[in-house]
């Protein structure tokens, strides 16, 4: 639109109109000079001081837009009023001209008050004809600004009352506003603030809703229709195809087109073409909140972001304040969700356990060193079940079923993957052995620490007499291995690789269960179940939590992925975070989106733990110590250096796997969220490939990066030579080894040897081992061995070497 020179409205004329409408000077219509005397002149002078405090034009509510990590894929919007502000330059000239034609022909010529229009309204109103408003765009902006800035409901009512006092106030403030803002600034604010029906505010939202396009691309007929709505958004309704709304809107649009011709904004030919254009609207409402997220499988991540936001005091001291900021603050938020990783996770979840099953397959992916959550996927649809026509079946939990409660599938809004909102999590089994290993390494126990792991171990921890977990005739907890082939001498590499229960329980006894619990918490495990939280907070109680090393505490896929990500980041723990950039309407960035990290464990401890964690997933220790794996396919499929651990609980009520590279950690848990005590076995053939194939998909095309090699101090410790005691008596051998600084155990199972029966056939380990470590004596049965004395199982190799852990080879942990 060509720039029109503003013609200044004399202050006297402005005050005259104000006085007329308020009745301050009754004779002013006949004797205008009188209006400028006395009190009226004083009031006029006061009204043109600095912009009144009641009209500090507020930042109107604007929708917050949430994007994926690529900074371009929209995830969701949050709003009470669907509005996104656009600068005037991004709004088509047709839209600007249409609004002026529809509402205020003299906009660029008056000083906030249209004198002629006001006089017409005055005459009409005083003569008893229908009341006329004569409100300029500036006056309408004043009214909207007062409404949005009001803190008292009475102010909102007063802003819309059809009284002369209200109009006087609007004119006075409009004149003051025009002294502070340019015409283009006023028009821009008006176009971004006005309501256009169906919950849309501002031309940007209206343009996208009605025509599916940006406001800079609006044509004359489209702009005319939108401009026509502002007079009465509920009366003119182009979506009302079966009622009068569509016809009324079309007539109003055509009237605006005619007004655009009158103002000179369009030619006669353009008017004819615009009138001949059919009115077609889309009426496509943008997403609002997580249940209508653009990608349905992103709903659980969106909900995680929402819950995170609601916990941040940066956005308000109360939950109400934080929600209002989210739904009206107009933020542009870039989340940490990686569309490619999310796609891979969801694809693999659906491949191995499709939506509609009672058991849940839940995957979370976290970036080591930042805590950025890259994916959250499960075989559930994020959304509420239809209360009128429920699609969720009755719960599989007998207690819930007796009450007629519905299951959480296929639809739920419960935070299954991240916890909170009543969700404490699920047992992750032997994945928790990692925390015992970390605590032991911190106490100076090297990876080469060897113990003879029996099939059944009588621990110092208590158990109810007569229970399945108690040693017969005692009140001692007696954990067992999954199968007898796992018994024997183990160091941390083999014990972790094969998931030997009776190695990690005595190791936990030596370092103290409270230290193990503390290590888990530092690495990222959160205790959401009240009883477990209380125990974790009390070292005295935690020290009696012997079964903690076997993963009896509830956790989530997100916490589990983050704990292993901490170790993959050399012990740098970062709080899981769903955002990487938050900017307000002015473009100001918030520091709260930055990673929040701390030092959880020493880098050498983390490196040693990761070195052992390469064993369970088929990779090889930097020292070549891995022998046997519970999930060997992981390394083959991922084809990158990888660490991790499988986990299975009693009666296989849950199954889990966590895998990590240096750049991404993926954890998965299979469980029944409605019934943790389910009688259905969870299957590693489902959860394991879903996890490692997701990691493999995410790592495709990325350079292979090895884990840092741990120092020998935490690998071997203080190494000592093991004295040769072959063919000596058990008592002599025991004394010799003890004098050399070793602990001694005797294997009750005899082995073939050329040594006399009852004497020592060999030691396990032989050669060298850690100072103070355990040396196992293998006793000869007196039967000749073709390999000579000291060979066979007692010559430094575990009898379980190369075996698997569990009844399903490679599928237990």
Secondary structure as GFF3:
##gff-version 3
##sequence-region A 1 813
A	DSSP	alpha_helix	11	22	.	.	.	ID=ss1
A	DSSP	three_ten_helix	26	29	.	.	.	ID=ss2
A	DSSP	three_ten_helix	32	36	.	.	.	ID=ss3
A	DSSP	alpha_helix	38	47	.	.	.	ID=ss4
A	DSSP	three_ten_helix	53	55	.	.	.	ID=ss5
A	DSSP	beta_strand	64	67	.	.	.	ID=ss6
A	DSSP	beta_strand	74	78	.	.	.	ID=ss7
A	DSSP	three_ten_helix	88	90	.	.	.	ID=ss8
A	DSSP	alpha_helix	93	103	.	.	.	ID=ss9
A	DSSP	alpha_helix	115	126	.	.	.	ID=ss10
A	DSSP	alpha_helix	137	149	.	.	.	ID=ss11
A	DSSP	alpha_helix	153	160	.	.	.	ID=ss12
A	DSSP	alpha_helix	164	180	.	.	.	ID=ss13
A	DSSP	alpha_helix	183	193	.	.	.	ID=ss14
A	DSSP	alpha_helix	202	211	.	.	.	ID=ss15
A	DSSP	three_ten_helix	215	217	.	.	.	ID=ss16
A	DSSP	alpha_helix	220	229	.	.	.	ID=ss17
A	DSSP	alpha_helix	245	262	.	.	.	ID=ss18
A	DSSP	alpha_helix	268	275	.	.	.	ID=ss19
A	DSSP	three_ten_helix	290	292	.	.	.	ID=ss20
A	DSSP	three_ten_helix	296	298	.	.	.	ID=ss21
A	DSSP	alpha_helix	299	310	.	.	.	ID=ss22
A	DSSP	three_ten_helix	313	315	.	.	.	ID=ss23
A	DSSP	alpha_helix	319	328	.	.	.	ID=ss24
A	DSSP	beta_strand	332	335	.	.	.	ID=ss25
A	DSSP	alpha_helix	339	352	.	.	.	ID=ss26
A	DSSP	beta_strand	360	366	.	.	.	ID=ss27
A	DSSP	beta_strand	373	378	.	.	.	ID=ss28
A	DSSP	beta_strand	381	382	.	.	.	ID=ss29
A	DSSP	alpha_helix	398	402	.	.	.	ID=ss30
A	DSSP	beta_strand	411	412	.	.	.	ID=ss31
A	DSSP	beta_strand	426	427	.	.	.	ID=ss32
A	DSSP	three_ten_helix	429	432	.	.	.	ID=ss33
A	DSSP	alpha_helix	433	442	.	.	.	ID=ss34
A	DSSP	beta_strand	451	453	.	.	.	ID=ss35
A	DSSP	beta_strand	456	462	.	.	.	ID=ss36
A	DSSP	beta_strand	476	480	.	.	.	ID=ss37
A	DSSP	three_ten_helix	484	486	.	.	.	ID=ss38
A	DSSP	beta_strand	488	490	.	.	.	ID=ss39
A	DSSP	alpha_helix	492	498	.	.	.	ID=ss40
A	DSSP	alpha_helix	501	511	.	.	.	ID=ss41
A	DSSP	alpha_helix	513	523	.	.	.	ID=ss42
A	DSSP	alpha_helix	530	537	.	.	.	ID=ss43
A	DSSP	alpha_helix	539	542	.	.	.	ID=ss44
A	DSSP	three_ten_helix	546	550	.	.	.	ID=ss45
A	DSSP	beta_strand	554	555	.	.	.	ID=ss46
A	DSSP	alpha_helix	557	568	.	.	.	ID=ss47
A	DSSP	beta_strand	572	574	.	.	.	ID=ss48
A	DSSP	beta_strand	579	583	.	.	.	ID=ss49
A	DSSP	three_ten_helix	591	593	.	.	.	ID=ss50
A	DSSP	beta_strand	597	599	.	.	.	ID=ss51
A	DSSP	alpha_helix	603	613	.	.	.	ID=ss52
A	DSSP	alpha_helix	633	638	.	.	.	ID=ss53
A	DSSP	beta_strand	643	648	.	.	.	ID=ss54
A	DSSP	three_ten_helix	650	652	.	.	.	ID=ss55
A	DSSP	beta_strand	655	660	.	.	.	ID=ss56
A	DSSP	beta_strand	665	671	.	.	.	ID=ss57
A	DSSP	alpha_helix	684	699	.	.	.	ID=ss58
A	DSSP	alpha_helix	712	716	.	.	.	ID=ss59
A	DSSP	beta_strand	719	721	.	.	.	ID=ss60
A	DSSP	alpha_helix	730	739	.	.	.	ID=ss61
A	DSSP	beta_strand	743	746	.	.	.	ID=ss62
A	DSSP	beta_strand	760	764	.	.	.	ID=ss63
A	DSSP	beta_strand	768	770	.	.	.	ID=ss64
A	DSSP	beta_strand	774	779	.	.	.	ID=ss65
A	DSSP	three_ten_helix	792	794	.	.	.	ID=ss66
###
